Amino acid sequence: LGLGPETVLARNPALIYGRMTGFGQDGPLAGRAGHDITYLAYSGVLHAIGHADGRPVPPLNLVADYGGGAMMLIAGVLAALFQRSRTGKGDVIDAAMVDGASMLAVPLHALTAAGLWSDKRGANLLDSGAPFYDTYETSDGRHIAIGCLEPQFFAEFARLLPLDERFASGQYDKA
């Protein structure tokens, strides 16, 4: 259509041109189509989502499409707006969903490298490896989400159920 960044920025150098792709503007996968689940698989993020005894579970399209793509594009546009307010010049913002999904997983990779996160799904504090951070089926066939990581929240949870005091005091004891 002749509406690439070179054309529009030549006409108005203050414009901010944002574009989002699955795999980036160049490289071996640039021309490939994909979906959230594809970017999660390529980035390795999908491996970490799901219970230990099951297959990986795609988290709707929240991680790669919205988090890795849209949120990264928004962050880039906001930075470009700030830059333009200071310089008067626009910019081209490229966001690749696979890159954004990979970036969102950096804390997990750092924890793994530090020996604080297991690469095994369902063995960690936030991935259903802790009984106080998981979902459970209720007697009516629905589900409840439990998330009481901090000792004071877990103690209150244990008191309200009520659970024996040994559970509250041994929250992080895997035995």
LINGI-V803890 format. One record per residue. N is the residue number from 1. RES is the residue in three letters. BURIAL is b if it has 16 or more other ideal C-beta (glycine too) atoms within 10 Angstrom, else e. D_FIRST is the distance of its C-alpha to the first C-alpha in whole Angstrom. Layout:
{{N/RES/BURIAL/D_FIRST} {N/RES/BURIAL/D_FIRST}}
//
This chain:
{{1/LEU/e/0} {2/GLY/e/4} {3/LEU/e/5} {4/GLY/e/8} {5/PRO/b/12} {6/GLU/e/12} {7/THR/e/10} {8/VAL/b/11} {9/LEU/b/15} {10/ALA/e/15} {11/ARG/e/15} {12/ASN/e/17} {13/PRO/e/19} {14/ALA/e/21} {15/LEU/b/18} {16/ILE/b/18} {17/TYR/b/15} {18/GLY/b/16} {19/ARG/e/15} {20/MET/b/17} {21/THR/b/18} {22/GLY/b/21} {23/PHE/b/22} {24/GLY/e/20} {25/GLN/e/17} {26/ASP/e/20} {27/GLY/e/23} {28/PRO/e/24} {29/LEU/b/23} {30/ALA/e/20} {31/GLY/e/18} {32/ARG/e/21} {33/ALA/e/20} {34/GLY/b/23} {35/HIS/e/25} {36/ASP/b/27} {37/ILE/b/30} {38/THR/b/28} {39/TYR/b/28} {40/LEU/b/31} {41/ALA/b/33} {42/TYR/b/31} {43/SER/b/32} {44/GLY/e/36} {45/VAL/b/35} {46/LEU/b/36} {47/HIS/e/39} {48/ALA/b/41} {49/ILE/b/40} {50/GLY/b/43} {51/HIS/e/47} {52/ALA/e/49} {53/ASP/e/50} {54/GLY/e/47} {55/ARG/e/43} {56/PRO/b/40} {57/VAL/e/39} {58/PRO/b/35} {59/PRO/b/35} {60/LEU/e/33} {61/ASN/b/29} {62/LEU/e/31} {63/VAL/b/31} {64/ALA/b/28} {65/ASP/b/25} {66/TYR/e/27} {67/GLY/b/29} {68/GLY/b/27} {69/GLY/b/23} {70/ALA/e/23} {71/MET/e/26} {72/MET/b/25} {73/LEU/b/22} {74/ILE/e/24} {75/ALA/e/27} {76/GLY/b/24} {77/VAL/b/23} {78/LEU/e/26} {79/ALA/e/27} {80/ALA/b/24} {81/LEU/e/25} {82/PHE/e/29} {83/GLN/e/28} {84/ARG/b/26} {85/SER/e/29} {86/ARG/e/31} {87/THR/e/29} {88/GLY/e/26} {89/LYS/e/24} {90/GLY/b/21} {91/ASP/b/20} {92/VAL/b/17} {93/ILE/b/19} {94/ASP/b/19} {95/ALA/b/21} {96/ALA/b/22} {97/MET/b/24} {98/VAL/b/26} {99/ASP/b/27} {100/GLY/b/28} {101/ALA/b/30} {102/SER/b/32} {103/MET/e/32} {104/LEU/b/34} {105/ALA/b/36} {106/VAL/e/37} {107/PRO/e/41} {108/LEU/b/42} {109/HIS/e/41} {110/ALA/e/43} {111/LEU/e/46} {112/THR/e/46} {113/ALA/e/47} {114/ALA/e/49} {115/GLY/e/51} {116/LEU/e/50} {117/TRP/b/48} {118/SER/e/49} {119/ASP/e/46} {120/LYS/e/48} {121/ARG/b/46} {122/GLY/b/48} {123/ALA/e/51} {124/ASN/b/49} {125/LEU/e/50} {126/LEU/e/46} {127/ASP/b/46} {128/SER/b/49} {129/GLY/b/51} {130/ALA/b/53} {131/PRO/e/55} {132/PHE/b/54} {133/TYR/b/50} {134/ASP/b/49} {135/THR/e/49} {136/TYR/e/52} {137/GLU/e/53} {138/THR/e/55} {139/SER/e/58} {140/ASP/e/56} {141/GLY/e/53} {142/ARG/e/51} {143/HIS/e/50} {144/ILE/e/51} {145/ALA/e/49} {146/ILE/e/51} {147/GLY/e/50} {148/CYS/b/53} {149/LEU/e/53} {150/GLU/e/55} {151/PRO/e/59} {152/GLN/e/59} {153/PHE/e/57} {154/PHE/b/58} {155/ALA/b/62} {156/GLU/e/61} {157/PHE/b/59} {158/ALA/b/62} {159/ARG/e/65} {160/LEU/e/63} {161/LEU/e/63} {162/PRO/e/66} {163/LEU/e/66} {164/ASP/e/69} {165/GLU/e/69} {166/ARG/e/68} {167/PHE/b/65} {168/ALA/b/64} {169/SER/e/65} {170/GLY/e/64} {171/GLN/b/60} {172/TYR/e/59} {173/ASP/e/62} {174/LYS/e/60} {175/ALA/e/64}}
//
